[in-house]
Amino acid sequence: MFRTKINNLINLMLLALFAFLLPATPGLAQVRPLYTPGFNATNSGVLPAPGFTYMNYFQYYSFDKVKDRQGDTITDDLDAGIFIDINVFMYVTKYKILGGNLALVAGLPFANSSISLADQPVVGLAGFSESFYQPFLLGWHKERFDINTGYAFFANTGKSGAGYWGNALTFGDTFYLTKNKAISFSSYQLLEFHTENKDTGITPGTAFNLDYSLMMFLPLQKEEKALMQVGLVGYDQWQVSDDGGSRPRPVLSNVHYKDHAIGFAVNFLLPPKGVSVGMKYFKEYGAEATVEGQNIQISAAVTF
């Protein structure tokens, strides 16, 4: 269970682009929330077994359209690409609170990104990005479902930081639709609140993030020593409150972004060894007041 932030990179990259577009498109303000969409789409409620888990998470985001507040395309000449490599560290303790295992999570992302418009380079960024910390996460394992909930924050670290911090409340669930747990439905919700950007005087509005999936396990070896999991995944993001702060923008403060995506996922697991690898693909649609594109997420994890 980890969620990190790369969307500050999107926000920063597009500032240069919007410098050209904003005179004609006053409906664009904050571009995306802090949470990386789709990160927790599969097995959202499941915590690893007690112990230390390391995950390396690679993501490639590409965007080719900018949408206005009505969802109309402003330009399709955008070519934005973001490569992210995240080192994720999780420790699930045997200590329990209200029957749930206590877990701690940290994520350190490194990014390389570029953006061009009509084949002309606009801006590029590289280096340490926004870091993520979850000092409190509780997970419960039941016969027909797994759930977890907690508090997390995004720290404004690295030269590609967004200029503000974020606080988040999280809830993940996985429901097993068959007795043998072969088919499951998962969802993950994150509500994020932002602090003021000291440089701009703007506090971005609250955002709600939803990931979800419908997955099926298929045994690859006897006694389930090797498993493959396949299924459908998706995500939605909404800005649910106006921008604020000490220097709000009256024209743009009530412009709310939203985006949606659908795709598929494949995971391979070796339960006896505590090893898993996975891939997710998402195609975005129905975006408003933000960019629209696609993303690929590849992960590998081991629990000690």
Rosetta silent file (secondary structure, phi, psi, omega in degrees, C-alpha in Angstrom):
SEQUENCE: MFRTKINNLINLMLLALFAFLLPATPGLAQVRPLYTPGFNATNSGVLPAPGFTYMNYFQYYSFDKVKDRQGDTITDDLDAGIFIDINVFMYVTKYKILGGNLALVAGLPFANSSISLADQPVVGLAGFSESFYQPFLLGWHKERFDINTGYAFFANTGKSGAGYWGNALTFGDTFYLTKNKAISFSSYQLLEFHTENKDTGITPGTAFNLDYSLMMFLPLQKEEKALMQVGLVGYDQWQVSDDGGSRPRPVLSNVHYKDHAIGFAVNFLLPPKGVSVGMKYFKEYGAEATVEGQNIQISAAVTF
SCORE:     score description
SCORE:     0.000 S_00000001
   1 L     0.000  105.961  178.058    0.000    0.000    0.000 S_00000001
   2 L  -149.539  145.905  172.614    1.756    3.103   -1.186 S_00000001
   3 L  -141.451  137.229 -177.690    0.798    6.233   -2.949 S_00000001
   4 L  -130.793 -174.075 -175.675    3.185    8.949   -4.072 S_00000001
   5 L  -129.048  120.302  169.127    3.049   12.145   -6.033 S_00000001
   6 L  -116.487  -10.058 -172.110    4.246   12.872   -9.542 S_00000001
   7 H   -70.242  -18.302  171.621    1.467   15.272  -10.531 S_00000001
   8 H   -61.074  -32.918  176.411    3.386   18.231   -9.137 S_00000001
   9 H   -63.754  -42.295  177.603    5.739   17.614  -12.070 S_00000001
  10 H   -60.619  -46.048 -179.900    2.803   17.864  -14.447 S_00000001
  11 H   -58.160  -46.857 -177.268    1.745   21.117  -12.787 S_00000001
  12 H   -68.333  -42.264  179.942    5.238   22.596  -13.040 S_00000001
  13 H   -60.682  -38.807 -174.850    5.837   21.418  -16.582 S_00000001
  14 H   -82.139  -10.438  176.865    2.570   22.909  -17.785 S_00000001
  15 H   -58.556  -42.815  178.848    3.162   26.311  -16.217 S_00000001
  16 H   -64.970  -41.694  178.182    5.372   27.196  -19.151 S_00000001
  17 H   -62.707  -45.055 -177.434    2.803   25.857  -21.589 S_00000001
  18 H   -68.846  -19.569  174.590   -0.058   27.731  -19.932 S_00000001
  19 H   -60.325  -31.333  176.003    1.940   30.939  -20.163 S_00000001
  20 H   -84.865  -34.248 -171.462    1.139   30.699  -23.877 S_00000001
  21 H   -91.155  -28.814 -170.994   -2.367   29.284  -23.521 S_00000001
  22 L   -58.530  -37.586  178.304   -3.863   31.114  -20.522 S_00000001
  23 L   -55.023  -30.654  179.978   -4.724   34.372  -22.330 S_00000001
  24 L  -101.187   -7.820 -175.140   -7.125   32.323  -24.455 S_00000001
  25 L  -135.331   71.599 -179.432   -8.052   29.722  -21.841 S_00000001
  26 L   -68.977   -2.387 -179.611   -8.924   31.316  -18.490 S_00000001
  27 L   -85.303    8.702 -179.771  -10.618   28.057  -17.442 S_00000001
  28 L  -109.826  129.956  178.372   -7.321   26.390  -16.448 S_00000001
  29 L  -132.037 -120.864  172.981   -5.941   26.663  -12.926 S_00000001
  30 L   -59.510  140.514 -169.435   -4.439   23.862  -10.793 S_00000001
  31 L   -94.289  -44.384 -177.844   -3.803   20.922  -13.123 S_00000001
  32 L  -150.662  158.827  173.500   -3.851   17.748  -10.978 S_00000001
  33 L   -75.583 -178.580 -176.872   -3.928   16.679   -7.320 S_00000001
  34 L   -78.657  -33.242 -175.839   -0.856   15.323   -5.526 S_00000001
  35 L   -67.935  136.982  176.121   -1.799   11.643   -5.530 S_00000001
  36 L   -77.219  113.371 -173.866   -0.541    9.516   -8.409 S_00000001
  37 L   -65.818  141.713  176.022   -3.731    8.060   -9.964 S_00000001
  38 L    85.659   -6.426 -175.094   -4.023    4.298  -10.243 S_00000001
  39 L   -59.392  -38.779 -177.131   -1.189    3.495   -7.853 S_00000001
  40 L  -110.954   32.970 -175.800   -3.440    1.481   -5.536 S_00000001
  41 L   -68.713  -33.333 -176.459   -5.928    0.175   -8.091 S_00000001
  42 L  -107.442  142.575  177.304   -5.246   -3.538   -7.417 S_00000001
  43 L    51.057   43.731 -169.660   -5.438   -5.367   -4.072 S_00000001
  44 L   -62.896  -30.351 -176.418   -6.159   -2.003   -2.459 S_00000001
  45 L   -92.673   -3.047 -169.688   -7.146   -3.320    0.956 S_00000001
  46 L   -95.088  125.253  169.446   -4.341   -5.865    1.379 S_00000001
  47 L   -94.675  148.086  173.322   -1.267   -5.234    3.541 S_00000001
  48 L   -62.357  168.401  175.148    1.804   -7.486    3.189 S_00000001
  49 L   -63.865  154.556  177.863    2.605   -9.971    5.942 S_00000001
  50 L   -50.342  134.062 -177.134    4.354   -8.503    9.004 S_00000001
  51 E   139.878 -168.738 -176.461    7.909   -7.606    8.096 S_00000001
  52 E  -101.168  131.116  177.449    9.820   -5.315    5.760 S_00000001
  53 E  -121.303  131.944  173.709    8.709   -4.841    2.136 S_00000001
  54 E  -115.112  134.980  177.504   10.693   -3.083   -0.584 S_00000001
  55 E  -130.889  135.841  168.461    9.095   -2.061   -3.876 S_00000001
  56 E  -108.164  127.555 -170.906   10.584   -0.430   -6.951 S_00000001
  57 E  -125.678  115.377  178.591    7.913    1.321   -8.957 S_00000001
  58 E  -106.253  135.135 -179.325    8.494    2.631  -12.482 S_00000001
  59 E  -135.168  139.724  172.278    5.964    4.881  -14.177 S_00000001
  60 E  -126.278  117.051  177.468    5.755    6.506  -17.580 S_00000001
  61 E  -108.587  133.661  174.015    3.105    9.180  -18.098 S_00000001
  62 E  -131.045  138.443 -178.065    2.478   10.728  -21.511 S_00000001
  63 E  -129.716  133.922 -179.207   -0.003   13.512  -22.281 S_00000001
  64 E  -125.603    0.138 -179.511   -1.039   14.753  -25.729 S_00000001
  65 E  -135.857  148.099  169.430   -4.105   16.916  -25.044 S_00000001
  66 E  -116.235  128.008 -176.758   -5.021   19.936  -22.924 S_00000001
  67 E  -110.057  144.425  175.774   -8.704   20.200  -21.962 S_00000001
  68 L   -88.217 -173.737 -174.220  -10.655   23.287  -20.867 S_00000001
  69 L   -68.714  -17.022  175.881  -13.272   23.430  -18.093 S_00000001
  70 L   -94.801   -1.430 -178.908  -15.979   22.129  -20.442 S_00000001
  71 L    87.864    5.045  177.428  -13.856   19.178  -21.561 S_00000001
  72 L   -80.751  148.455 -178.176  -13.144   20.596  -25.023 S_00000001
  73 E   -77.653  122.900  176.021   -9.665   20.144  -26.476 S_00000001
  74 E   -81.368  -46.154  177.023   -7.561   23.313  -26.411 S_00000001
  75 E  -151.476  144.735  172.647   -4.610   21.712  -28.191 S_00000001
  76 L  -116.905   19.974  176.570   -3.582   18.221  -29.254 S_00000001
  77 L   -94.701    7.935 -179.180   -0.027   19.302  -30.165 S_00000001
  78 E   -76.438  137.683  174.689    1.187   18.650  -26.618 S_00000001
  79 E  -134.485   91.612 -178.386    3.952   16.084  -26.134 S_00000001
  80 E  -116.005  132.247  178.510    4.657   15.646  -22.411 S_00000001
  81 E  -133.520  136.764 -178.987    6.498   12.676  -20.954 S_00000001
  82 E  -131.833  119.167  174.490    7.351   11.883  -17.337 S_00000001
  83 E  -103.019  126.321 -178.185    9.586    9.017  -16.222 S_00000001
  84 E  -127.079  132.580  171.329    9.401    8.239  -12.498 S_00000001
  85 E  -122.612  121.098 -172.463   11.356    5.698  -10.469 S_00000001
  86 E  -117.813  128.666  170.985   10.149    5.309   -6.875 S_00000001
  87 E   -96.080  117.271 -175.207   11.810    3.472   -4.015 S_00000001
  88 E  -111.510  131.407  179.534    9.084    2.376   -1.622 S_00000001
  89 E  -123.901  125.332  179.305    9.756    1.160    1.920 S_00000001
  90 E  -131.325  136.835  174.175    7.062   -0.418    4.093 S_00000001
  91 E  -125.289  115.018  176.821    7.255   -1.961    7.527 S_00000001
  92 E   -98.493  118.757 -176.872    4.215   -3.906    8.762 S_00000001
  93 E   -88.651  166.707  172.323    4.459   -4.496   12.492 S_00000001
  94 E   -87.657   -5.003 -179.914    2.936   -7.247   14.607 S_00000001
  95 E   -73.955  134.330 -175.643    1.603   -4.526   16.907 S_00000001
  96 E  -119.377  143.471  174.271   -2.170   -4.194   16.654 S_00000001
  97 E  -126.457  122.012 -177.553   -4.591   -1.351   17.315 S_00000001
  98 L    54.741   31.573  177.770   -8.296   -2.230   17.394 S_00000001
  99 L    86.688   -3.317 -179.115   -7.343   -5.568   15.872 S_00000001
 100 E  -105.575  142.244  178.044   -5.511   -4.084   12.864 S_00000001
 101 E   -71.113  136.081  177.642   -1.801   -4.333   12.152 S_00000001
 102 E   -85.260  133.307  179.414    0.115   -1.043   12.303 S_00000001
 103 E  -131.891  153.683  178.050    2.234   -0.234    9.230 S_00000001
 104 E  -126.000  140.783 -176.128    4.628    2.574    8.241 S_00000001
 105 E  -136.674  143.924  172.079    5.362    3.646    4.651 S_00000001
 106 E  -142.933  145.823  178.705    7.839    5.973    2.909 S_00000001
 107 E  -137.142  132.156 -177.966    8.428    6.666   -0.771 S_00000001
 108 E  -121.151  104.028 -175.802   11.348    8.449   -2.456 S_00000001
 109 E   -98.645  143.739  172.975   10.726    9.293   -6.122 S_00000001
 110 E  -121.365  138.774 -169.913   13.199   10.399   -8.788 S_00000001
 111 E  -134.744  152.324  172.672   11.886   11.923  -11.999 S_00000001
 112 E  -140.432  122.031 -172.820   12.914   12.966  -15.490 S_00000001
 113 E  -142.233  157.858  177.726   10.379   14.862  -17.572 S_00000001
 114 E  -151.202  157.094  178.403   10.035   16.994  -20.675 S_00000001
 115 E  -145.322  138.407  176.026    7.325   18.914  -22.505 S_00000001
 116 E  -138.556  155.816  179.876    7.050   20.299  -26.014 S_00000001
 117 E  -130.475  123.187 -177.520    4.306   22.083  -27.968 S_00000001
 118 L    54.574   43.021  177.777    4.008   21.732  -31.733 S_00000001
 119 L    68.032   11.227  177.368    7.394   19.938  -31.715 S_00000001
 120 E  -106.675  122.357  179.566    9.058   22.895  -29.958 S_00000001
 121 E   -58.567  137.482  179.391   10.686   22.154  -26.550 S_00000001
 122 E  -110.756  -51.757 -177.575    9.111   24.154  -23.721 S_00000001
 123 E  -161.622  156.315  174.219   10.635   22.902  -20.470 S_00000001
 124 E  -141.567  150.046 -179.321   12.321   19.877  -18.860 S_00000001
 125 E  -138.613  148.083  176.732   12.819   18.783  -15.257 S_00000001
 126 E  -154.258  147.360  175.623   14.894   16.108  -13.549 S_00000001
 127 E   133.285 -166.379 -178.981   15.793   15.139   -9.981 S_00000001
 128 E   -71.689  129.790 -176.534   14.288   14.218   -6.622 S_00000001
 129 L  -104.757 -168.892 -178.369   10.535   14.802   -6.532 S_00000001
 130 L   -57.512  128.066  178.102    7.877   15.072   -3.844 S_00000001
 131 E   -93.198  157.052 -174.304    8.402   12.474   -1.095 S_00000001
 132 E  -126.495  139.584  179.435    5.589   10.592    0.592 S_00000001
 133 E  -140.170  134.215  174.522    5.216    9.399    4.200 S_00000001
 134 E  -125.835   95.323 -177.252    2.492    7.429    5.934 S_00000001
 135 E   -79.415   -8.665 -177.545    3.292    7.254    9.664 S_00000001
 136 E  -144.979  111.509  177.875   -0.034    5.643   10.523 S_00000001
 137 E  -143.725  124.070  179.568   -1.695    2.851    8.558 S_00000001
 138 E  -112.863  134.482  179.816   -3.910    0.118   10.043 S_00000001
 139 E  -128.927  136.917  179.371   -4.846   -3.044    8.150 S_00000001
 140 E  -117.134  136.275  177.976   -7.396   -5.776    8.932 S_00000001
 141 E  -114.257  117.141  179.532   -7.463   -9.212    7.315 S_00000001
 142 L  -120.395  172.163 -175.342  -10.816  -11.007    7.295 S_00000001
 143 L   -62.855  -42.220 -175.608  -12.116  -14.144    5.606 S_00000001
 144 L  -113.529    4.080  176.560  -13.996  -12.381    2.787 S_00000001
 145 E  -161.283  158.657  171.169  -12.354   -8.948    2.765 S_00000001
 146 E  -127.667  138.679  177.569   -9.258   -6.922    3.638 S_00000001
 147 E  -138.325  157.601  172.775   -9.366   -3.242    4.563 S_00000001
 148 E  -151.490  156.574  179.467   -6.932   -0.554    5.695 S_00000001
 149 E  -154.163  154.079 -179.132   -7.099    3.090    6.652 S_00000001
 150 E  -179.340 -170.622  178.782   -4.687    5.765    7.798 S_00000001
 151 E  -120.675  142.286  178.258   -3.116    9.206    7.570 S_00000001
 152 E  -143.250  165.498  173.626   -0.360   10.296    5.165 S_00000001
 153 E  -144.667  151.888  175.892    1.385   13.459    4.027 S_00000001
 154 E  -104.574  126.861 -178.124    3.258   14.677    0.948 S_00000001
 155 E   -99.737  136.212 -179.749    6.450   16.640    1.680 S_00000001
 156 L   -79.072   82.519 -177.435    7.580   19.468   -0.596 S_00000001
 157 L  -120.976  154.228  178.191   11.067   18.111   -1.262 S_00000001
 158 L    84.666  155.507 -176.362   13.335   18.269   -4.284 S_00000001
 159 L   -70.364  -15.819  177.463   13.785   20.980   -6.885 S_00000001
 160 L   -98.367   18.674  179.564   10.755   19.730   -8.794 S_00000001
 161 L   -65.555  158.772 -175.418    8.489   20.106   -5.766 S_00000001
 162 L   -79.412  -14.205 -179.749    5.076   21.696   -6.120 S_00000001
 163 L    95.336    2.737  178.056    5.778   24.439   -3.559 S_00000001
 164 L  -151.501  163.722  179.110    3.273   23.210   -0.988 S_00000001
 165 L  -101.187  167.234  176.586    2.605   20.217    1.288 S_00000001
 166 E  -138.500  146.237  173.030   -0.378   17.920    1.404 S_00000001
 167 E  -116.303  147.591 -174.271   -2.215   15.923    4.067 S_00000001
 168 E  -144.058  144.122  168.593   -4.338   12.885    3.230 S_00000001
 169 E  -107.946  132.914 -173.930   -6.859   10.465    4.696 S_00000001
 170 E  -124.315  150.474  174.151   -6.818    7.036    3.039 S_00000001
 171 E  -150.001  125.871  178.350   -9.089    4.000    2.889 S_00000001
 172 E  -124.935  145.389  179.198   -8.538    0.807    0.915 S_00000001
 173 E  -144.581  146.419  173.348  -10.719   -2.282    0.567 S_00000001
 174 E  -134.897  119.551  179.770  -10.605   -5.622   -1.231 S_00000001
 175 E  -109.518  131.070 -178.780  -13.710   -7.817   -1.301 S_00000001
 176 E   -92.706  117.257 -173.466  -13.464  -11.458   -2.357 S_00000001
 177 L   -84.462  -12.357  175.702  -16.390  -12.353   -4.598 S_00000001
 178 L  -125.679  155.456 -175.742  -15.714  -16.102   -4.469 S_00000001
 179 L   -62.871  -33.490  179.603  -15.024  -18.340   -1.491 S_00000001
 180 L   -85.560    5.617  176.092  -11.565  -19.297   -2.781 S_00000001
 181 L    67.040   18.500 -178.371  -10.695  -15.575   -3.229 S_00000001
 182 L   -70.121  -32.904 -179.572   -9.984  -16.078   -6.943 S_00000001
 183 E  -116.259  131.655 -176.975  -12.122  -13.069   -7.957 S_00000001
 184 E  -140.799  151.066  171.902  -11.910   -9.779   -6.081 S_00000001
 185 E  -117.390  130.949 -179.046  -13.100   -6.202   -6.316 S_00000001
 186 E  -126.280  148.691  170.915  -10.893   -3.462   -4.852 S_00000001
 187 E  -144.199  152.261 -179.756  -11.231    0.271   -4.362 S_00000001
 188 E  -138.335  129.582 -179.222   -8.992    2.888   -2.841 S_00000001
 189 E  -121.121  135.586  176.789  -10.006    6.373   -1.730 S_00000001
 190 E  -136.202  123.040  176.581   -7.702    9.251   -0.816 S_00000001
 191 E  -107.525  118.355 -173.845   -8.902   12.687    0.272 S_00000001
 192 E  -116.069  138.039  179.424   -6.103   15.233    0.155 S_00000001
 193 E  -117.321  141.419 -171.722   -5.877   18.694    1.717 S_00000001
 194 E  -115.833  150.330  173.170   -3.208   21.208    0.670 S_00000001
 195 L   -91.150  172.853 -178.003   -1.199   23.906    2.389 S_00000001
 196 L   -77.209  138.341  171.420   -0.525   27.326    0.907 S_00000001
 197 E   -77.528  114.866 -173.850    2.158   27.780   -1.709 S_00000001
 198 L   -66.425  -25.649 -179.332    4.333   30.484   -0.149 S_00000001
 199 L   -77.673  -38.655 -176.834    5.542   31.726   -3.540 S_00000001
 200 L   -99.361  -19.304 -175.580    2.102   32.159   -5.123 S_00000001
 201 L    74.398   16.557 -177.060   -0.049   32.658   -2.011 S_00000001
 202 E  -110.500  135.146  171.914   -2.506   30.061   -3.360 S_00000001
 203 E  -105.140  108.477 -179.388   -3.872   27.040   -1.488 S_00000001
 204 L   -59.249  147.223 -177.949   -4.992   24.457   -4.068 S_00000001
 205 L   -65.707  158.988  178.393   -8.480   23.071   -3.504 S_00000001
 206 L   -62.795  144.377 -179.180   -9.195   19.743   -1.815 S_00000001
 207 E  -125.964  146.486  175.063   -9.069   16.705   -4.119 S_00000001
 208 E  -117.530  130.105 -177.855  -10.738   13.287   -4.002 S_00000001
 209 E  -118.401  137.397  178.621   -9.040   10.290   -5.632 S_00000001
 210 E  -134.280  121.426  170.368  -10.616    6.927   -6.427 S_00000001
 211 E  -109.895  153.487  178.905   -8.833    3.820   -7.767 S_00000001
 212 E  -158.405  161.971  178.595  -10.614    0.538   -8.482 S_00000001
 213 E  -160.470  156.863  169.822  -10.202   -2.893  -10.060 S_00000001
 214 E  -128.426  111.607 -168.961  -11.906   -6.210  -10.783 S_00000001
 215 E  -125.570  155.676  177.801   -9.273   -8.970  -10.770 S_00000001
 216 E  -133.486  133.951  174.823   -9.012  -12.753  -11.105 S_00000001
 217 E   -88.583  138.671  174.629   -6.267  -15.113   -9.853 S_00000001
 218 E  -127.787  123.879 -179.909   -5.122  -17.995  -12.071 S_00000001
 219 E   -71.238  135.416  177.533   -2.782  -20.690  -10.662 S_00000001
 220 L  -104.560  -19.107  177.374    0.411  -21.254  -12.666 S_00000001
 221 L  -137.857  162.308  177.434    1.800  -24.052  -10.483 S_00000001
 222 H   -63.981  152.628  179.872    0.375  -26.700   -8.197 S_00000001
 223 H    59.124   21.487  175.068   -0.399  -25.723   -4.607 S_00000001
 224 H    54.908   38.999  175.644   -0.527  -22.081   -5.794 S_00000001
 225 L   -74.442  -20.178  175.402    3.237  -21.613   -5.555 S_00000001
 226 L  -140.781  132.438 -176.275    2.962  -19.277   -8.560 S_00000001
 227 E  -130.683  149.635  169.478   -0.065  -17.147   -9.455 S_00000001
 228 E  -119.389  137.025  178.923   -1.102  -14.781  -12.210 S_00000001
 229 E  -121.073  128.245 -178.764   -3.672  -12.069  -11.575 S_00000001
 230 E  -134.139  154.831  177.234   -5.426  -10.302  -14.465 S_00000001
 231 E   167.114 -169.931 -178.744   -8.311   -7.876  -14.733 S_00000001
 232 E   -98.521  144.916  178.859   -9.700   -4.410  -15.340 S_00000001
 233 E  -135.535  161.781  176.835   -8.529   -1.249  -13.561 S_00000001
 234 E  -165.769  170.367  174.862   -9.521    2.393  -13.499 S_00000001
 235 E  -153.585  159.057  175.403   -9.272    5.676  -11.637 S_00000001
 236 E  -139.950  145.360  174.843  -11.058    9.007  -11.138 S_00000001
 237 E  -137.081  137.472  178.096   -9.869   12.320   -9.689 S_00000001
 238 E  -136.458  138.599  164.279  -11.928   15.371   -8.772 S_00000001
 239 E   -84.492  124.039 -170.860  -11.167   18.762   -7.278 S_00000001
 240 L  -111.545    0.018  174.832  -13.968   19.151   -4.742 S_00000001
 241 L  -145.650  159.353 -179.150  -13.353   22.649   -3.317 S_00000001
 242 L   -69.235  155.736  169.695  -12.247   26.047   -4.622 S_00000001
 243 L   -65.864  151.539  178.100   -8.676   27.272   -4.456 S_00000001
 244 E  -138.675 -146.886  179.202   -7.967   29.634   -1.561 S_00000001
 245 L   109.946 -179.322 -177.792   -5.000   31.218    0.196 S_00000001
 246 L   -77.697  -21.043  178.136   -3.790   34.695    1.009 S_00000001
 247 L  -132.930   63.974 -177.980   -3.620   35.707   -2.689 S_00000001
 248 L   -68.336  157.993  177.456   -6.377   33.724   -4.438 S_00000001
 249 L   -97.445  106.380 -175.656   -7.137   34.171   -8.158 S_00000001
 250 L   -56.509  -37.474 -176.081  -10.770   35.349   -8.377 S_00000001
 251 L   -71.874  -35.511 -171.836  -11.165   34.290  -12.020 S_00000001
 252 L  -105.646   -7.773 -171.277   -9.704   30.786  -11.572 S_00000001
 253 L   -63.263  -27.415 -178.345  -10.448   29.930   -7.939 S_00000001
 254 L  -101.532   13.989  175.717  -13.701   28.126   -8.771 S_00000001
 255 L   -87.050  119.322 -176.026  -12.312   26.162  -11.753 S_00000001
 256 L  -111.734  129.625  176.452  -12.231   22.478  -10.765 S_00000001
 257 L   -84.881  160.340  168.814  -10.268   19.817  -12.659 S_00000001
 258 E  -158.924  152.227  175.765  -11.298   16.197  -13.083 S_00000001
 259 E  -152.588  157.020 -177.658  -10.028   13.200  -15.003 S_00000001
 260 E  -138.229  158.534  178.409  -10.932    9.538  -15.495 S_00000001
 261 E  -155.961  153.554  175.893   -9.171    6.449  -16.870 S_00000001
 262 E  -137.361  152.013 -179.276   -9.795    2.802  -17.673 S_00000001
 263 E  -175.688 -154.865 -178.315   -7.334    0.020  -18.433 S_00000001
 264 E  -139.943  163.361 -179.030   -6.019   -3.416  -17.496 S_00000001
 265 E  -141.101  149.570  174.285   -3.526   -4.982  -15.088 S_00000001
 266 E  -136.307  127.515  176.733   -1.402   -8.146  -14.888 S_00000001
 267 E  -125.364  143.243  173.250    0.375   -9.342  -11.733 S_00000001
 268 E  -120.483  130.544 -174.889    2.633  -12.356  -11.164 S_00000001
 269 E  -129.409  141.615  171.587    3.122  -13.596   -7.602 S_00000001
 270 E  -118.972   82.876 -173.214    5.350  -16.169   -5.880 S_00000001
 271 H   -53.889  -42.120 -179.290    3.655  -16.389   -2.450 S_00000001
 272 H   -62.719  -27.398 -178.445    6.241  -18.720   -0.790 S_00000001
 273 H   -98.426   -7.012 -179.141    9.048  -16.290   -1.664 S_00000001
 274 L    67.514   30.776 -175.557    7.117  -13.076   -0.987 S_00000001
 275 E  -115.646  141.836  175.808    7.891  -11.788   -4.484 S_00000001
 276 E  -149.198  149.322  171.922    5.569  -10.075   -6.969 S_00000001
 277 E  -134.273  151.464 -177.246    5.824   -8.142  -10.229 S_00000001
 278 E  -156.832  163.237  177.627    3.058   -6.272  -11.978 S_00000001
 279 E  -143.742  137.749  174.996    2.008   -3.960  -14.781 S_00000001
 280 E  -129.705  141.755  175.624   -0.933   -1.572  -15.171 S_00000001
 281 E  -126.952  133.300  179.925   -2.008    0.421  -18.221 S_00000001
 282 E  -128.590  137.567  172.458   -4.486    3.323  -18.124 S_00000001
 283 E  -115.770  121.429 -175.615   -6.062    5.371  -20.915 S_00000001
 284 E   -83.056  153.637  177.823   -7.573    8.660  -19.757 S_00000001
 285 E  -154.924  162.497  172.939  -10.886   10.123  -20.926 S_00000001
 286 E    63.065   27.019 -179.476  -13.380   12.830  -19.947 S_00000001
 287 E   -73.093  147.672  174.696  -10.772   15.238  -18.557 S_00000001
 288 E  -137.175  135.226  178.333  -11.737   18.819  -17.710 S_00000001
 289 L    55.539   37.796  178.850   -9.411   21.748  -16.889 S_00000001
 290 L  -161.577 -172.372  175.962   -6.350   19.495  -17.085 S_00000001
 291 E   -90.758  165.905  179.315   -4.270   17.372  -19.432 S_00000001
 292 E  -140.191  135.455 -179.212   -5.329   14.010  -20.890 S_00000001
 293 E  -167.954 -135.568 -178.725   -3.180   11.066  -21.906 S_00000001
 294 E  -149.315  162.826  176.900   -2.139    7.591  -20.803 S_00000001
 295 E  -150.773  151.052  178.437    0.204    5.948  -18.340 S_00000001
 296 E  -121.321  133.301 -179.486    2.030    2.688  -17.725 S_00000001
 297 E  -127.369  123.703 -179.273    3.015    1.528  -14.230 S_00000001
 298 E  -122.628  133.245 -175.670    5.453   -1.358  -13.635 S_00000001
 299 E  -137.121  154.572  172.224    6.334   -2.645  -10.157 S_00000001
 300 E  -142.450  134.694 -175.161    8.410   -5.298   -8.423 S_00000001
 301 E  -140.119  150.140  175.339    8.210   -6.059   -4.695 S_00000001
 302 E  -141.361  136.756  177.866    9.736   -8.408   -2.135 S_00000001
 303 E  -110.183  128.426 -177.477    8.758   -8.977    1.488 S_00000001
 304 L   -96.959    0.000    0.000   11.451  -10.120    3.926 S_00000001
